[in-house]
């Protein structure tokens, strides 16, 4: 298996197109896209700014839209089948305090998933999402370490009595992009 690593701002269409061009040149047209770029913001609603909106919603929602377009246009041109998986969040259903913009971006991503699934089905491109519950990552580890009350509340609403790990999400993503899921499109699978 071959892979390449790139650093880019998913909000910048030219940067995304450049990366897809290089991937296509070196590995061919990819048939799977996982939109996993994401950032969290935790601040009171009344203190959020336009800059916060642009940064959080721009990365989490606009970035997935741009990457999905770049990917899908290449799939259509190559006449291949494709699969897109968006990494959403349980916050599309259950909002938390001081996460208005994050929840908004993930709710929008859930709807984007459904709308793209309908639009891209004629081209044999499936679009699904996963909505992880509390998954401890480098993005949020310090928040949970420093905030025992939040951690206690999360444990209280988690039936398995533990926080999730990135590995808990991988299996569902692999399933949704595999031949086992060729009749599944437009759904969000919650992992919590």
N, C-alpha and C positions, 0 to 999 in steps of 0.2 A: 504494500500500500504506500502510495506517495502522498506527501502533504507539503504545503508551503505555508509560511507564516508572514503576515503583513500587518503593519500598523496603519490605520486610517481613521478618519472621521466619517462615520456612516451618514452624517448629515450632508456631506459634500458629494454631490452626484459625480463630479469629475474624478474624485479620489476613488469612489466605488467602481466607476467604469474602468479606470486604469487598472485596478486590482483584478477585476473580472477579465480584462483583456490579457493580462499576464498569466492568470490561471489557465485561460483557454489556450494560450500559446504554448504553455509548458505541459499541461495535463489533459487538454481537450475540454469540451463543454461539460461542466459539472452537472450531475443530475439530482443533487441534493443540496438544499440551502437550509441552514439552521440560523435563524436570526436571534442571536444571543447577546448582542451588545445591549447593555442596560446600565442605568445609573439610578440611584435612589436619592431623594431629597427629603429631609425631615425638618420641617419648620412650620410654625403656625400659619394657617391660611391667610390671616390678615397681614402677615409679614412677607409673603411670597411676592416675587417681582417678575416683571416681563423677562428678565434675564434667566430667572429660574425656570420659567415656562419653556423658553427656547432651548435651554440646556437639557431638561428632563424629558419633555414631550418630544423635542427634536431628536434626541438620541433614541428613546425607547419606541416611538411610533413612526416618526418621519424616516428614521434610519431603516426600519424594517420595510417600509413602503419603497424607498429608493432601492435597497438591495434586492427586494423581490421583483421589482421592475427590471433591473439589470439582468438578473438571473433568468426571469421568464422570457424576456426578449431573445435571449440566446437559446433557450430550450425550443421556442417556437421556430426560430430560424433553422435549428439543427434537426427538427422533427423528432426529437427524443421525448421520452416521458420524464416527468420531474416530480419532485416532492419538496415542499417547503414546510418547515416546522418553526413556528414562532414561539419563543420562550416568553410566556405571559407570566401571570401571577394569580394567586388566590385573591389578591386585592381587587381583581376585576369583579369579585363577588362579595368579599368581606373587607370593608375599608378599615384602616387603622388611623389613630390620631396622628396628626401632623404629616400626613402623606397624601394630601389632596392631588398634587401634580403627578406623583407616582401612580396612584390609583387611577387617575384619569388616563394616563398613558397606557396602562395595562388594560383598562376597560376598552379603550379605543383599539388596542391591539387585538382583543377578542373579536370585536366587530370587523376589523380589517381582515382578520382570518376568514370569517364567514363570507364577506363580500368578495374577497379574492378567490375563494374556493368556487364560488358561482361563476365569476368572470373567467377563471382559468381552466375550468373543467373541460370545455370544448377542445383545449389544447393538450389534454392529458397531463395536466399539472395539478397535483393534489396539494391542498393547503390545510394544515392543521396546527394546533397549538397545544402546548402543555402549560398548565397553571400550577406551578409548585407552591406548596404551603411554605412554612418556614424552613428554608434551606440555608444552613450556615455556610457562608463563603467568605472570602477575603473582603468582599464588598460590605458585609454587615457584621462580621465577627466581633469587632470592637464594640459595636452598639449593644450586642447581647451580653458581652463580658461586663460592660460597665453598668448595665441596667437590669438588675436582678428582678425588679418588679415586672418588667416586660417579659423577661424570660419565664418567670413563674406563671404569668398569664398565658403565655404561649403553650407551656407544658400542660396547663389545665384544659386547653381546648384541642389538644392533640391526642387522639385515642391511643396511639401506639406509645405515648409517653416519652418521646424523644424528638429532637430536632432532625430534620432531614439533612442529607449530604448531597453534593453534586452527583455522586454515583447513583443515588435514588432516582434521579431524573433520566439518566442515560438510557436505561432499558426501554422506557416509553418512547423516547426520541428514536431509538433504533427500530422499534416496532413500527412506528408511524411512517418511517422512511423505507420500510422493507416491503418485499413482495407479499408479506402476510397481511398488509393493510391496503391493498390496491382498491378496495371498495369503500374506503373511509376518506371523507373530505369534509372540511368545514366545522370540525369539532374542536373543543378544548377539553383535554383530559386533565383533570385535577389530580395532583400528586400531593396528598396531604394526609 
